[in-house]
Amino acid sequence: MAIFYVDGKFVASDRAVIPVDDLAVLRGIGVCDLMRTFQGKPYFLKEHLERLEQSARAVDIVLKWRLEEIKAIVLETLDRNREMTEANIRIIVTGGSSTDFITPQGNPRLIVLVTRIPPLPPEWYQNGVKVITVNQEREVPEAKSLSYIPAALALKKAKSLQAVEALYVNRDGFVKEGTTSNLFAVLNAHLVTPEDKVLKGITRKVILSLAGKIMTVELRPIPLTELLCAQEVFITGTNKGVVPVVKIDDTTIGDGRIGEKTRQIIRALDEHTLNFQKE
Ligand SMILES: Cc1ncc(COP(=O)(O)O)c(C=O)c1O
């Protein structure tokens, strides 16, 4: 059975509990981060910890731990789950218990979950996927908060329409990101991705650092009308890598097949990951 770290203790997953008066339970207040391992080593641990810190700051939760301490806890949790060759690592910082039952009062709880990585459907990467759009904006876009109700509803809708992800379109008609992904489009031979009011994905960051060798990069807003005319589109995330998008709602992207630039980006990311594993 998996071992989780919960508020100071390592416990079997079926004994992992927090008090019901925690603001995470009462109000959905808290932040989280998801990273994965390659060859048992956490990929971009430092970057994920820094983002956890930024997320906490954005929702006014004070982290009681130094990032080095959280890192040590993450590594020990992984070590206690050695039988999992590759794992997803979820770090959660709750709002904690609070006398007024709504405002964080400096008692956050730290949780680290290590779970198996579910297999990804190979056809996503062989044929590309359909995504849908939803008119929705994330409340605190720079934070990976615990509020994923709109995401869960949008994903349910996506699945009912044979799509794998939903893209958020804001009130001005700009596409921002997916429920758990960032968005990239190849527009007139430039790689474009929105920069403002999106979660700064770690996969996005890696792609941006690699893409410069392949094509010019533009960080700017993307109107939905422009996205639908893109030559290529793909989404990125820790839980999916780079997924080519060949259909958005009822519009086919490009010629409906995975584009050459997307293939080049996927190869560059694969190479980066391989090098990390050899380190
Ligand atoms: C809203 C949102 N955008 C983007 C991402 C992708 O971020 P990352 O590449 O760090 O997984 C996520 C990840 O869960 C997310 O929830």
PDBQT file of the ligand as one rigid body, heavy atoms in Angstrom, charges set to zero:
ROOT
HETATM    1  C1  LIG A 301      -4.847  25.342 -15.141  1.00  0.00    +0.000 C 
HETATM    2  C2  LIG A 301      -3.589  24.639 -15.530  1.00  0.00    +0.000 A 
HETATM    3  N1  LIG A 301      -2.846  25.128 -16.545  1.00  0.00    +0.000 NA
HETATM    4  C3  LIG A 301      -1.705  24.514 -16.938  1.00  0.00    +0.000 A 
HETATM    5  C4  LIG A 301      -1.257  23.353 -16.325  1.00  0.00    +0.000 A 
HETATM    6  C5  LIG A 301       0.016  22.682 -16.820  1.00  0.00    +0.000 C 
HETATM    7  O1  LIG A 301       1.058  22.884 -15.905  1.00  0.00    +0.000 OA
HETATM    8  P1  LIG A 301       2.284  21.846 -15.774  1.00  0.00    +0.000 P 
HETATM    9  O2  LIG A 301       2.967  21.819 -17.095  1.00  0.00    +0.000 OA
HETATM   10  O3  LIG A 301       3.143  22.425 -14.712  1.00  0.00    +0.000 OA
HETATM   11  O4  LIG A 301       1.693  20.534 -15.406  1.00  0.00    +0.000 OA
HETATM   12  C6  LIG A 301      -1.985  22.824 -15.244  1.00  0.00    +0.000 A 
HETATM   13  C7  LIG A 301      -1.521  21.619 -14.560  1.00  0.00    +0.000 C 
HETATM   14  O5  LIG A 301      -2.232  21.004 -13.818  1.00  0.00    +0.000 OA
HETATM   15  C8  LIG A 301      -3.182  23.481 -14.837  1.00  0.00    +0.000 A 
HETATM   16  O6  LIG A 301      -3.920  23.005 -13.823  1.00  0.00    +0.000 OA
ENDROOT
TORSDOF 0
